[in-house]
Amino acid sequence: MSVKWGLIGASTIAKQFMVNAIRVQADGKIAAVMSSDPERGQAYAVENNIPLAVSTLDELFDEDIDAVYISTTNELHLEQALAAIKAGKHVLCEKPLALTGADARTMVAAARAAGVVIGTNHHLRNAGAHRAMREAIATGHIGKPIAARVFHSVYLPENLQGWRIRKPEAGGGVVLDITVHDVDTLRFVLRDDPVDVSAFTQSAGMAGSGLEDGAMCIWRFKSGLIAQSHEGFTTRYADTGFEVHGSEGSLIARNVMTQKPVGSVILRTASGEEELSFDHEDLYFRSVRRFHCAIHGDGHPAATGEDGIWSLASAEAALQSASSGKAVKIDPKLGSMK
């Protein structure tokens, strides 16, 4: 049984990663793209060999589609996802699911009530490097995890700047763009949930309109582990990385906070250093494959709607902390990770 997709948003990320990720699936087809700008939508459809371009959700839902991928600006996610759910479509939505944790909960509850699958496109948990780290921790290779550090400060390319650095009303800023990914990756690798966060943000010259283009966060997790994350749009020459330090060893990963299946993971213990092997499957191929399996009743999306609630609530708490100058608790009503 094929899965026919409609793209909501003629976006760069869809063009660069998702179109091919859908088409590489044996059962994946793209039926249409929706853009509120008809000329952009038509040009995008031609460029990406998509059969149909439409300019409204109603037109899209009139087509024979099973699922939608939402990659519009953040403030549009809630309305578009709820409309898709009402139309009986499965939803894979870019992060953050919405602008607030409460709205994200509304989306997930609506999908559950309608019996459709909802997933959050947190690509990093699909990386072979992060899955290797998760497995190494679960099998006791570093003993009890004590601390972690994430380095995910990059330089935002000019073609992606736009609303991310100029429009607070669209959900711009580095926290809703990158911090959500980092806390999700921490949760996935550690199999642990954050309970509170202290954060500082900065505007280092790229972002305007009161938005932040850099952030440093300290997270405390249920297990007692503490983690540091650094997110930024303005560091041209920084490497990305992820470290987890335990009672019996450390995992040192480099160049892994990326959309590409690259990087390295070193396990360092009393016995010395060992480079861990992992698969280099495209992160988005795996994301779509897992989503298709969930549609067919086999398991869950790589990142569920509940995972999207967690990451957004955590990012919300980080923004509140940066504003108030105080540590902020992360909503405990979310429940534990599945």
Order of alpha helices (4+ residues) and beta strands (2+ residues): beta-alpha-beta-alpha-beta-alpha-beta-alpha-beta-alpha-beta-alpha-beta-alpha-alpha-beta-beta-beta-beta-beta-beta-beta-alpha-alpha-beta
